[in-house]
Each structure stands twice: as structure tokens, then as C-alpha cells.
Amino acid sequence: MIAEAGLAALWLATAFAIAQLLLGAAAARAGDPGAMLPGVRKIALVQALFALAAFLILIWLFVTSDMSVLLVAENSHSQKPMLYKVAGAWGNHEGSMLLWVTVLAVAGAGVALFERRLVAETLAATLAAQGAIAIGFYAFLAFASNPFARLNPAPADGQGLNPLLQDPGLAFHPPTLYLGYVGLSVAFSFAVAALLMRDVGPAFAKAMRPWVLAAWIFLTIGITAGSYWAYYELGWGGWWFWDPVENASLMPWLAATALLHSVNVLATRDGLRAWTLMLAVVAFSMSMVGTFLVRSGILVSVHAFAVDPTRGSFLLALLGLYIGGALALFGARVGTVTQGATFQLVSREAALVLNNLLLSVILGIVLIGTLYPLVAQAMGVQLSIGAPFFEKTAVPIALFLIAGTAAGPLLRWRRDSAQALLGRLTIPVAITGVAFALFFAMSGFTSPIAVLALALALGLAAASIAPLWKRTLRRTPLPIYGMVVAHLGIAVSLAGMAADTLFKQERLAAVAIGDNLTVGPFKVTLAEVRPTIGPNWSAMEARLQVQRGTGQPFELLPQQRFFANPPTNTSEAAIATLWDGQVYTVLGTADASGRWQLRLWWKPFATLIWAGGGLIALGGLLSLLGRVLRARRDARAQEEWA
Amino acid sequence: MKKLLIWLPLALFLLVFALVVNGLIEPSDRIVRSAMVGKPLPALHLPPMLADRPGIDTKTWPKGKPRLLNVFASWCIPCVAEAPQLMKLKAAGVQIDAIAVRDTNPDVLAFLARNGDPYARIGDDRAMRAQLSLGSSGVPETFVIDSRGVIVDQHVGDIREEDVPKLLAALEKAK
């Protein structure tokens, strides 16, 4: 019964999405849109409540281990710990798509509830567009991947969840990432509405900005958390693999980052109108392309749960409809968007255009690298594209972008002089130069790119704080702090990546109990290997004694886990986080003579990679807070006037 | 010019769309073909796995007659499945050499005692280096080496009954 209730909720949500589209469109064309708008707002809210209900019901089915539901039987097991029963609801294709549409509906409801600044017609059209997107994805769930399908007869127990996913990371990574991915739908709907209503200007940009920021913050957290999850769970010691699915999350982030900067130009200076609309369309399009790439199984990846051509074709049809439709609308209407304010070659605007262009180029490279296997296949060649391609192409451009990030905030709007800019950049440039010479010599004149990255990171760190120079700190607006913190986060993260590339040390050896290994400044002793058990796994656990020089020794306990349902081995890395880096240990299998494979890394300052990601998100949060508080203050001031 | 630029995103999207449709209609096969096919054998220096016969060394590779090079392991189930077909090929007069991947002497002896012994030489590839340099992505795989020591064909996965004539034809062509 409960599963049927979930399906019913889904159908009701669909019905309300249709109503949202029709009424929203009617309101947008009506003479007095303000009269119909409250109704459309309520419909969007109800649609989200039904979607949320369906999603909660699915979680309930997983929690109660209702094996008569096909999805639960295929992906859950009664012995699984509670956390993974709950999170298991989205650790599969159908459940994750349901989460996707739920976030879509909730984002729409958020706009309906909180958006007060947008012109009534544009808001009605935005909600209509949001409803239109939802309809397609509800249809996808109903016709191609019903999460509530029954299984008759019900099996005694389920097949269990992929052990790689049985990690607290599963509880947080997909929902945050989806909030970011799908949150960008709001920007998409805004852009579509703006094109339809021919309403593009600073007011529109100011209304759109917080929504883009919010989605971008979640996306940043999602990517950072996902990177750290892969880092410790997969046991390969790497933090980014250029896997198609990682690329799928990076592409919307790149587009959203560009959008975040261009929307500022539109809001502050009324420039870059068409370009901002384009980016808003592209950002969510990249989210949909990412969803398609992952969910259709067209590209092989660890994230692809199932390969099903029907689903692929269905998603592809939706993609064609929404992206193609929005781009066609852009082509047809953008000509009527009048050109905004112009600016000089050396100015804040120009720096932001450069930022946008470089981000777009990186986006293009990642897109080409991700899709090229499909191109090659069309020409009858099988190949895969890995890290070397992206490192040779995207990384140098990213370093250009970093240099621009240092300079941009130190430029004035509209017009500035190159000489003045150089003056303001003296200290960062000096730091970069000295650091480059120093580290290049230290690293034995190898890997100039990584050394340059590290030097640029230090320069950017100095330059990112510079906008606070000579300001009254207490009266500096929050968004400025947001920018400073986010740019500093980029410097911190980049420093971590470069340090990891330059200074990490690795040892792989087969050792007997009692043997010693050294990695970097550490002496690692394999004290013992003992069996241990957890809630639904058993493991061989190594007790490693780790000591730096004559310092206090500490223990690390990497495991080789065996899960019974489904039968799978995973290796659980043990990581010690120290102030200056991480010791990363992985236990392999034993050989015939009783020696154990041990894989050890010393990764100096690797932690900075994710700390930087956190700072970037924090910067976004500060900026968002500043914008929202400012909007409230303005609204209150307006009321007092009236 | 500006008009064209406005429609460029849609054009690019349609191009990608067409590609993806093509990708969906003709799903790629998931078999990884070696890039070494058509090239001479890479430099291999594998010590003998068993005391009674030599290992694999490119320098002393017997030329003049095409041979098979079988990548296998005693711990690999499909290798057991293809053993009868290898014996059939041997009975047809084919010379078969082998690379044993991540294996030990007693395990290989036991494997050959149980499943038959078609091999003229067996190289010990404990570290999987030779396997990688051949461009082989798993076990079992079988390479057809022509009379000049050039890799002319690769069979991925176990050799089934119906693959035997194909391999014999490939060997005939490689003379």
C-alpha cells in the first residue's frame, strides 16, 4: 500500500507541475499578472510537497526493508546499518532520479515562496518554466524508471548495497551535489523567462544572483566532499580522476562560476546581458548533460548504476527538448535584448569577461575530453581519455585564470590604467616570482607547471586579501568578504594540489609482521594483522605503528573488508591528518609466504585541497548572506517610503 | 556575423546531440583492444615458470612459423574453460606459448595437471609487466604472432569451440 501511495504522490506532483506550467504561462500573458501570481506560487508549493512526500515514502520503504518493492530488493538488505538504509534510497538509479526531481520541485517552491524582487510577469514565466522541466522528469520516472515498482513474489531478503557506497559520504555527497546541480534549474528558468518577457537588466540580475549563489555553494560543497570521499574510499591516494562523472559535476560548476561573475557585471554595470543569459542556460544544461551521461550508461564509470538504452533515449529526448528549446529561444529572442553598458579594455568588467572566457574554454576542454570517446566511436575508433589530456590542456589555462583572479578584484569598474594595476600587484607578483625560483630549485628543476601553480597560489593568496587594504573592515560589505574568502580558498586549494603533486611520496611493498618501511619522514611498522568484524562486514585489519623521527608514535588501522551482501572486497584506507599533511595507508592482500601488501603515502599539505574547497563555499555563503540581508533592508526601506 | 554567432550554441548542441544519439544506437563494445596489434612483439624477458621448459624472451622468439601467445593464470576460471580448445589447437599442430600472470610454480603445475598442458614455453609474469606491455587487459587473452614475430591478431576472453577455426584461419594467414 505504501509504495502505491508513493506512486500516487508522484502522479499528483505531475498534475500540479502541469497546472503550474499552464497557469504560470497564463499569468505571464495576462493583463494583470499580479492577480494570478499567488495561485501559481501555491501550486508550486503543493507540487514540491507531493514530490517530497514521494521521496520520504521511498526512504520509509528502505528503512522498513519492504522487499516486495523491486528497488528495495535490488539495492538493500535487512542487515544493513540504518544510515545506509536511509541513504541507500538514493544509492541507485531510480532513487537518485527521484531525489533529482524532488530537489527540482523544492527549488521551484523556494522561488515561489521567497522571490519578491522579480517583475510579476517574469516570475510567473519562471515558475511556468520550472513546471515544464519538472513534467519531463516526472514522466521519465513514471514511464522509464518507476522507483515504486513491485516485485512478486517478494524475496526473503534484498541483494544489498554496493559496499563502496556504504560510507557516511553517501548520506551527504549526492544530496548536496544535487541541490547544486538542480538548483541551477532556477537560473535556467529565470533566463528562459527573461527571454520570453524581454526583461533583462540589473533588477533581473539582482533577483537571479542569490539563487545562482546558493546552487553554486552546494555544488562547491558537493564536489569538494565527493573528491574527499573518493580519496579515502577508493584507496588510490588520488583526489581527482577526471572520471566522466567527476567531469559531469565540474562542468556545471565551471559554468556556474562564470555565471556568478557575469551576473555581477549585469547587476552592477548593466553589461554582458546576452552572455549572462547564455551562461544561465548553459549551466543547467550542463547539469542535465551530466545527469544524462551518468544515468544513460553511455560512458563507462563507477558512478553509472545501470545501463539501459530506453532510459538513455528518454533522457536524451528530454535533453533535446529543454536544451535545444532554450537555445532556440535564445537565438530567436536575444537579438531583441538591447546592448548594455560598454567598458574600457582595462577595467573590472574586462577582467570578468576574461574570467568568463577562460572558464568557458576550460569548460569546453572538459566537455570535449568527456565526449571525445563518443566522437571517436562515431568514426569507428575505441579510446578513452584520461588525466594526461586534461593536465596538458585544462591546467595551463586554469593557471592563466588564477593570475586573472589575482588581478581582477584590484581593478576599478569601467576604466582603469594598466600602470596602476601593476602597482597594486607589486607584492603578489614579487611573492610569485621568489616562490617560483625557490621551489623550482628545491624540486630539482622538474615539473615547472606544478611549481608555477604553487607559486601562483601564494601570489593569489596575497592578492586576494588586497581588496581589504585601506578599507574600514567593520563597514566593508559582506559580499566583498565573500569574494576575498572564496579567492583565498582557490589559492589554498591550488597550493594543496600543487604540494601533493610536487612533494608526495609513495611506497608499495610486501612486508612480514614486524617489518619496517619508511615513507617520507615516517617509519611505519606492521605490528600485527588481526581479524575484526563490523555490522555487515568482516575484515583483516593491520595495526601500523607510525613514527616521525623521534616523535610520538601513533597507530593506523587500514582494513581489507569483506562484505557478504553482495559479496565484495573493499579496502578501507587509514589516514592520519597532521598539521602539515596526511599519512595515507592501504592494506592489500597477503601472498603465499604470509607477507602483506602495504601501500603508503606521505602527502604534505594535501588537506589544503579540501580546506580550500570549504573556504570557497564559505565565501559564497558570506556573499549570499550579504545579498539577502541587503535585499531585506531595501525592502524595508521601500515599505517605509510607501 | 552577429546573427550567426547567436545561433552557434544551438548548432553546437545539435552536433553533440547527433553524436550522442549515435553513441546510444551503437553502444561501444566494452572489450579493450590492444594497440599492439600490427606491431612487432614488445621486448619481453620473462624467466621460465616451470623448470622443464624455457620462459619467454623476445630475443630468442622462434620465427619462421606463426605461433599463439596465451596470457593465462591458474586462478582464472575462464582459463579452465578454454583449456580443451587450446589442447585441440595443439593437436592441430599449433605451437602455443604462454605468459602466466601473477602466478606461482606449484599452482601452475597443478593447473596443467588438471586441465592439460598445451604450452611449449611459459614465462613468469609476476608483476604483470609483460601483460601490460602487450596491451592485454585481462586473462585469458590470446595473441596470434606471425612468422616474423609481429602481433597480427588478439582474441580477448576464453577461446570457445567456435573460435578454434577462426584462430586456425588467422594462423594460416600469418604464415
Interface residues (C-beta under 8 A of the other chain):
Chain A: A274 M278 V281 V282 S285 F292 S296 I298 V300 V307 P309 G312 S313 L316 L319 G320 I323 G324 L327 A328 F330 G331 V334 G335 L371 P373 L374 V375 Q377 A378 Q382 A592
Chain B: K3 I6 W7 P9 L10 F13 L14 V16 F17 L19 V20 V21 N22 G23 L24 E26 P27 S28 D29 R30 V32 R33 T104
